[in-house]
């Protein structure tokens, strides 16, 4: 179906991109405004399948997409411009660090066709805060479907929680009689008799701005006759009328059904508590192509020397380390840049890595060891060596000329003056069709996508991609690379986000440019910028694009930072060789020169994280007060005032020293879950520090090293320690 997807949220002054889904490039699509606020004079360009819609007045807009299959309706809720989230740029995707449009929608009370919570839908600022947050909960209660909202004002807002308005909107695609929907405050109820096969409820919280939307989905599921489930009822199979399913009594016997309640914006359960490992495919296996280890499960002689086979021989090592998910850098045919991100064929495995069978054999071997595999999906651009670009360059008559974005000087659009790639034109339906077909191709042989340059691809495409893959596998993982991270990317697009704020903060702390306590500020910023409570984050120190942390910040800071990503809330990601003390960013891994101290440190930390539930995704985090004294045995390593002194190694890399007070090199925090609590202490300094904790008693045994750190003056912490609270 060509329906453009869920309803949209936007503020006046922003824009949303509109596009048909599952498009036929040869077909005709056209957009119309069916209804708009009385004061609106905005229009849509005619004859274009992909358009930018910029509302000029607050209220509700009903748009129509006239497509080959039928005419579809899409609702856009426009808020006053002063309610736009800070930094919002509407649907203007394709700019570094710029969010796309907000989706979901809401209608105010009194406007036709919609349902709303408290408030009129036009809200004045109550002052002092930022974006609120929202989480929806669904339940089946007797013969009603119930959605309850849990709104939270911005942490720094002076708005009381009971002043936050929640607005609901039903999905235009679903069959539901909106006249019988009841809304009271933060709760919406729908009689089951009013629902067809499925109903999706979207909502936002509105206070000083509007929140990232959330969604609840109710889908009918068959239950055994006579089950006694009071939510079960008899329905008949539906046929399609317009966009929605309508009941019919023709031909198909009625069956007993109930409802499954789904929170589509929640990350897959399996992915919430994993250890992720990035493999730079052309360097991970190292220089030795003739290892004696045979490939488990057997491989043909022709495939035994493929890069995939060589990586496969390291899988047992990764399993022993505690890795459960692998992210492979791009494996498709490319222009021979070793990183692989300049793709020349979106449907073929790169010949220098192996073939399709070699790749699938590798994925199967990973699965045999309980590891998932993420496919690095590059959709913003192609290589300039791609045959389509080669045909189009300098040739406006080429069939592929409109596939690319062009500058006025005839050169392709790109970012950061990258000279080997060219940006796709996502207003061209043929481009969307080509890339959706590539998504279908690789979805079958992966457990998730790591989505490259997510900020540079229109939100409409990501929303379609998500629905496309999740409809076939709800547990398929979507991870976005967006710098800086964008809260609205958790609205029907991605499950897990690069925590770029924490990444940059850890770099600053490691260099001595920021106090260690700023790490906790970075964690708190997730809520402050508006990410909903159910958003998940990947926490990391380095990747294939960045200087190794140990090179930039030194050994001591690297040891402490390892403790940070293993004890802070989030999914820890290790870049290949990080746990070995590897110093080259994209060099072949020096397996024979691996540093045992680094490997042992990471092994202990990952073992601890897997055994202590409070360190996982459900554990709370709070600050712990502490005092720091210099360890007398290392006084020579500190300045006269007790502060750490900086310096460089012989190769010029940072040793992690700092002129800051020792207190600024330490951070302590509490993780707790189900009555169990632990205190984590990180020391980014070059000398052990004696730490005295305030207002909390702990067992002095460090769970990382299984040794007591008690001294007469306090707890002596080298790089990282985790204590059980008493």
N, C-alpha and C positions, 0 to 999 in steps of 0.2 A: 504494500500500500504506500502511496506517495505522501500520506499525511505528514506534515512537517514536525510533528512531535508534541512535546508537552507545552502547556501555556508558558508565557514569558513574563518576567518582571523586568521593569526598566524604570528609570527616572527621566523626567523631562530634561532634555539637554544631552541625553545619551541615545544610543541607537542599538537596535538588534538586527542581526542578519537573519533573513528568512530564506529557506531553501527546501525544495521537495526532497523526500527521502527515496532511497532505492531508485534513482532516476534512470530514465531512458534518454540518452543524449539526443536521440532523433525525435523525441516527442516535444509537444508544445505545452508550456506551463505559464500561467499568468496570475498575478496577485491583484486583489482588489480590497478596498476598505468597505466592509459592509455596514459598520456602524462605528461612530466615534463620539467623543464628548462634544457638546454643542459648540464650544469655543474653538474646536480644532479646525484648522484649514490644511493640515498636512496631506500630501498625496504620495502615492507610490508610482514609480516609473513603470510604464506599460511595456509589455512584451519581453520582460526579462524574467528568467526562472529563479535567479538568486538576486535578492534586493536588500538594501539597508533601509530599515524602517525607523524613523526618528519621530516619536510622538512630540507634539508641540503643546499639549495641554494634559493635565492630570485627569485620570479616569480610566475607563475600560474601552478598549478597541476590539472589535470583532473583524478579523481579516478572513478573506477567502482565497484559497488556492484552487484555481481551476486546472485540473490535471486530467490525464487520459482515463484514469479509473473512475473518478467522480470529483465533485467539488468538496473541498475540505474546509473546515472552520478552525481558526486558531485565535485564541484569546490572548491579548496583551494587556497587562495591567501597568499603567504608567503612574508613578508617584510624582508629587511635586519635586522639583529639582533640589530643594533643600534637604530632602530625605535621601538623596543619593549617598551611598557609602563613600567614605573618604578614599580617593584614588580610583573610584569607579570610572570606567571609560566606555560603559555600555557594551555594545557588540563589536568594538573595534579590535578584534583579535588580529594577531600578526604583528604586534609590536613588542619588543622586549620588555618584559615585566608589566605588561598591560593586560588587564582582565578582559575577557569577552563579556557578553551581555549576561545579565542575571536571568535565570529561567524560573519556571514555576509562575504562578500568578495568583491574583486575588481580586475579587470584586467587592466594592463597598455595599453596605446595606442599601436597599432601595433601587439598585440598578438591575435591569432585567437580565435574567439568565444566570445569575450568580448567587453565591452564598457567602456570608461573611461572619466573622466573629465580632466581638465588641468594637465599637468605634465606627466612624463614618467612612473610613478609608482616606480621609484627608486629615493628616495629623500634624500638629505644630510641634516644633522642637521643644522638649522639656528642659534641654540645656545640659551642658557639662559632660556629655558622654559620646561614645562612638556607636559602633554597630552592635545590636543585640544578637543573641543566638537562639536557636530553636531546635528542639527535637520532638518528633511526633511518635506516639505509641498507638498501636491499633489492637482491637480486641473484638471478638464476636460474643455478644451478650444476648442470649435468647434469640429473638428474631430481628436483632439490630446489629449493624456494624458500627463500631464506636471508634472515633479518633480523638485522642486527648493530646493537647499540646503542652509542652514544658518550655515556656519562654524564659530567657534570662537576660536582664539588661546588661549593657556593657559594664565591665568591672569598674570603670571609673565614672559611670553615669550617676547622676543624682535622681534618675527616674526610679521610682519604686517598682518592684516586680509586678504588683497588681495594676500598675498603670500601663503595662505593655499590652498592646493590642495584637491579636492574632487574626489574620485573614486567611480564609480557606477558599479554594477553588477546585471544582471538579475538572477532570481531564476531558478535553473536547473529544477525544477518541472513544470514550467509554459510553456504554448504554446504561444510563441511570436517569430516573425521573427526579429532576432537581426540585420540583415543587413539594416533594414530601421530605426533603432533607431538613433536619432541625439543628440549628446552631445556637448554643448558649455559652457565651464567654469563650473559653478555650476548648470547648468540646463540641464535636459534630457527631450526629447520629443519622444513619441511613437505614431504613427498613430493608431487610434482605429481599423482600418481594419486589423492591424497586430496582434491583440490580440484575444485569445480565451476566455475562461470563466473567467480567472483571470490572473493577472500579479503582481508579487511582485518585487520591486526595492530596492536593498540594497546599502548602501553607507557608506563610512568612510571619515573623514577629516584626512589629513596627513600633519604634520609640523615637530615638534621636536619628535613626536611619532605618532602613529595612534590612532584615537578616538574609543570610543565605537560605534559600527555600529548603524545605524537607518534604518528603513524600511517604505516604503509606499506600500500599496496594493490597486489595482483597481479591483473591482469585478463587473461583469455584474449583473444588476437587471432589472427586467421587469418594463416597464412603459406603461401606457395606450396608445393604438394606437391613433394617432392624437394629442398627447400631445403638440407637438410643441417644445419639448426639442431638441435643436440643437445638443446635444451630442448623441441623440438616433440614432440607426442604426439597420439594419436587419441582424441577424445572424442565424445560424442554430445550433442545439444541436450537441455537439462534441462526438466523440468516442475516445478511448484511443489508442495512438500509441507510443510505448516506454514509456517514463516518462510523455509525454506531451499530452494535449488534441489537437485533430485535427478536423477540421470542416468536416461535412458530410451533404449531402442533402437527406439522406435516411429517409423516414418514418415520421420524425417529422417536422411539419410545422414551418416555421420561425416565430419568434416573435419579437416585438419591444422591444429593451433593451437600458438601459443607464448604467452608471457606478456609483458605490458607492466608495467613496474615504475613506480609512481606515488607521489610524495610529496605527498599532497593538502594538507598545511599549508604548502607553499612558495608564495610569491607568484608570480603569473604572470611569466614571464621578461621579457616586454616592459615590465612595470611597475617592474622593479627599478632601472632607470637612466634615469628620465625627469625632465623638468622640468614641474611641475604649476602651473597658473595658475587662480586662482579668479576667476570673472566674476560680479560682482554685477549681475544681469541688468537691473535698472531704473536703473542708473547708468553702466554701463561705456561705452556708446556715446557718452556726453556729451550736451550740450544740442542739438547740431546735427542735426536730423532730415532735413535736405535736402542731405546730402553728394552731391557730383557723381559719386562713384565708382559705377559700375554693379556689380551683383552678378554675380560670376563664375558663368558657366554659365546666366545669365538667370533672371529671375523675373517673375511676372506683375505688372502695375501694382498690383493689389490687395494683393499681398504685399510689394511693394518697400519700403513704409514700416513694415513690422512691426519690432518690436524685434529679433527674430531676424535679419532682413535687415540691420539696422544693425550688429549685432554681427558678422555675417558679413563685412562690409566691413573689419573690423579683423583678420581672420584672417591675411592676408599679413604684417601687422606682427608678430603673435605668432609666426608661423613664422620670420620673420627674427630675432626675439629668441632663438629656440632652444626655444620651448615645444613639448612633444609631447603634452600631455594637458590638457584643460580640465575644470574643475569649475564647473558652472553652479548658482547658487543656485536654489531651487525654482521650477519653471515651471508648476505646477498651479494650478487655480482656487483662489482664496483670499479672505480677508475684506478685501482691499485694503490691508492693511499692506504697505508696499513691500518688506519682506524676503521675503515669500512663504511663511513657515513656518506660517501659520495656514490650513490647507487646508480648503476646503469641498466639493471634489469630487476624489477620488483618481484619476479616470479622464479628466479633461479638462484641456487646456492653458488657462492663464489667457488670457482674451480680450484683455487689454491688451498681451500680448506677441505675439500672432498666433494661428495655429491649428495643428492637428497637422501639416499639410503644411509650414507654415513651419518648425516645429521640425525635422521630418525633413530638410528641405532644408538647414538649418543643419548638422545632424549629417553629412550627406553631404559638404557643403563642407569641414568639418573633416577628414573622412576623406581627401578628395582631397589635403589638405596634410600627410597623415601624422600627424594629431592624433587621439587618442582623446577621448571625451566621457564624463564622469561625471555621472550623474543624481542629484540631491540627494533622497534617499529619507527621508521624514518619516513615521515609523510610531508614535511614542509617543502621539500625540494627534491630535485634529481641532480645527478652529476651533469656537468656540461658535456661530458663524454657520452651521455645517454643518447641513443639514436634519435629520439624524438626532438631533443634540443638541437642536435647536429643538423637535422632537417629544417628546423624552424629558424635558426640563427641567421639573421640578415635576409630572411625570405618570408615576407608577409603573406605570400600565397601558399605557404606550407599548411598542410592539414593540421599541423601541431603548433602553429604560431600562437593561437589563442589558448593553448595549454599553459602558457607561461605569462608571468607578469613582466612587463618591459618598462624601462626608463625611456624618457623622451629622446635620449641619444642612441637608442637602439640596443643598449646593453640590458641584460636581464636584471631584474630586481633581486637583491639578496640582502643579507644582514652583515654588519661589521666588515663590509668590503671583502667577504669571502669570495675568492676568485675562481673556485672550481665547482660551484654549485649554482643553480638557478631556481628561483621560487616558482612553485606551481601557482596557477590561477584557479582558485577555488570557486570562482563565479562561473567556471566552465563545467557543465555537467559531465562532459567526457572525462575530465580529470577526476571528479568525484567517483564516477563509475569505475575507472581504472584502479583507483586506490582502494575502494570498497572490495573489488575483486581480489586485490592483494591481501586485504585483511582476511577475507574468507579462506584464501590459500593457506596462510600461516597460522590462523586460529586452530586448525586441525592438529597441528604438531607443536603446540605450546600450551602452557598453563596460565599464561598471562603475557601482556605487552608492557614493556618499558617504553614510554612514548617520548621520543626525542623532540626537543624544541616544542613542547606542547603549547607554549604561549604564542607560537607563530602560526598555528593552525586554527581556523575559525571554530568557535564553540559549537556551531550547528553540526559540524562534521564529527566532533568528539561525542556529542550527545547521540547522534545516529550510530556511531561506531559502538558506543556502550550498549545501547539497546540491541544492536545487532548481535553482539557476542553474548550478552547476558541472557538473551532469549533462548539461546542454545546451551549455555553453561553458566548458570548464575554464580558459580564459584570461580569463574575466570577473573584474573586479577588485572587491574589497570593502574599503572604507576606513572605519574607525570613528572617530567623534568621541566620545571618552571622556576625561573630565577628573576625576581624573588617570587616566593610562593603566592598563590592567589586563592583566597577563600572560596570564591564562586566556582572554582574548579571542582569543588565537592558537591556541586549541584548537578547530579546526573551526568557526570563526566568521568571522574577518577575516584579510585578507592584509597590510594596512598599517595602522599606528596613528599617530594624532596624537602627536608627541613633545611632550607638554605639559610635561614636566620641563625639556627644553631650552628651550622657549618661555619659561617663567617665568624661567629662569636668564638667558637673554639679556636679558630686561627688567631684571632686577636688575643685571646687569653694565653695561648701557647707562646706567642711572641712577646708577651709581657705588656701589650698595649691596652689591655682591659683587665679589670679585676675578675677573679674566678667566679665571684657571685653573679656576674652578668650572664653566666650560663643559665641560671634559673630565671633571669629576666627573659631570656630567649624562649624558654619553655612557656612562660606566662604569656608571651606575645601571641601565641597561637590563638588564645581566646580573645586577646585584645584587638586583633585585626579581624575577628569575626568567624574564624573556623568553627563549625558546629562541634558539639561534644563527641560525635561519632566519627570524626575525621581521624585518619591514621597517618603517621609520618615515618619516613625513612630517615634515620640519623646516621651521619657518616662523617669521616675525617678527610677523605680523599677519593678521587676517581681518576679515570684516564685523562681528564682535562686539566688536572691540578697538580702542582708540585707536591711531592710526597710530604706528609705532615712532619715526619722525622727530619727531613732536610730543612724545612722552613723553621721548625720550632724546637728541634733538639730531642734527644733521647728521653729526658725526664718528663718533659711536657707530653711527648708521645705516649709514654706509659700512663700518665694521668688521663689523657684524652681517650685512650682505650677503655679506661674505667668509666668514663662519662658515657660513651655510646652503649655500654653494656649495663648501665644502672639507671639511666634516665628513661622516661617514657618514650617509646618509639621502637621501630624495627631496626636493629643494628645492621649496617651494611659494611662489609670489608671489601676493599679493592684488592685484587689478586696480588699477593706478596706483602701486603700490609702487615700481616701477622708474622712475617719472616724478617722484618726490618729492611725490606727492599727499598732502595734509594732512587732507582731510575723510574721515571713516570711510565714510559711505554717500552722499556727494555725487556728482553727475554728474562724471565724470572731466574735468578741465580740460586737455584735449589741447593747446589752444593755449598753455597756460602751463607745459607740461612742462619740467622741469629737465634740460638736456642733460647736466650732470655726473652726475646719477643714472643716466640712461639709458645713457650711455657706460660707466659703472662696471659696471652689471649686464650689459651686453652682453659686456664683456671677461671678466667672471667666468664667465658661462654658456658662452662659447666655450671658455675654458680647461677648465672641468669636462668638457665633451664631448670634448676632445682628449687629456686625461690620464686614462688608465684607473685609475690609482692613487687618484684622487679619487672614484671611483665606488663601487658597493656591495661590490666584492670587495677593495678596498684595506684594509690593516690600518692601525691608528692607534696611536701611542704618544707619550708626552710627550717634549719636548725641553727640556733645561736651557738657561737663557739669563741674561744680565745686561743691564740697561737703564741708559742714560745719557740726560740731557736734551739734545736738539739745541740747540746754542748759538744758532743763528739764531732760535730761538723761545723763548729764555729768559724773555722778558717774559710769555709765556703760562703760565708755571709759577710755583709758589710758591718761596720762598727755599730750601726744602729739596728742590727738584726735583719736587715733586708738582704735579699738575694742579689748577687752580682752577676752581670751578664758577661757574655764572651762569645767567641766563635771557635768552631773546630778548625783544624788545619786546612780543610777544604772550603772554608768560608761559610759553612752553614751555621745556623743559630744553635746555641746550646740550650736555649730556653731560659737563660738568665734574665733577671729584671732588677731594676732599681726600686721597684715597688716594695711596700711594707709586706712582711711575710703573710699577714692576714689577707692581703689581696691575692696571694697565690693559692689560697685554700678556699674551698667551698664545702659545706656540709648540708645534707638534706635527708629527709625521712621518706621512706617508701612504706606503705602500709596496705594490707588487704586482709579482710576477715579476721581481725583481731591480732594478726601478726605484723610486727613493725621492725624495720631495719634502718640504721643510720649509715649513710654512705659519705665518706670523706675523700675528697680528691685534693692532691697536692701537686701543683704545677711548678713548684720551685725546684731548684737544683740540689737541695739538701733535705733530709728528713725533717719533719716538723713535729713538735709536741703540741697536741691539740687537746683542749679541755672543752667538753661539751656542756652547754648550759641547759638546765631544765629537762634533761633526759638522762636516764641511766642505761648503760649498755653492758653486755658481756664483752670484756676486752679482747676476746678471741676474734681475730680477723678471719672472716669466712672465705676470703680469697686465698690466703696462704695457710689457713688453719694453724695460726700461731698467735699467742697472746702478745699484744702490743702495749701492755700496761707498763708504765714507769712511775716513779714516785711523783713526777710532775704532770702526768697525764698519759695520753695515748700517742705513741710515736708512729707517725704515718709517713711512709716513704713516698709512694705514688698514689695508691688507691687502697682503701680499706672499707670493708662492710661489716658492721657489727649488729648483732641482734639486740633490739631494745628490750629492756626488762620491764 
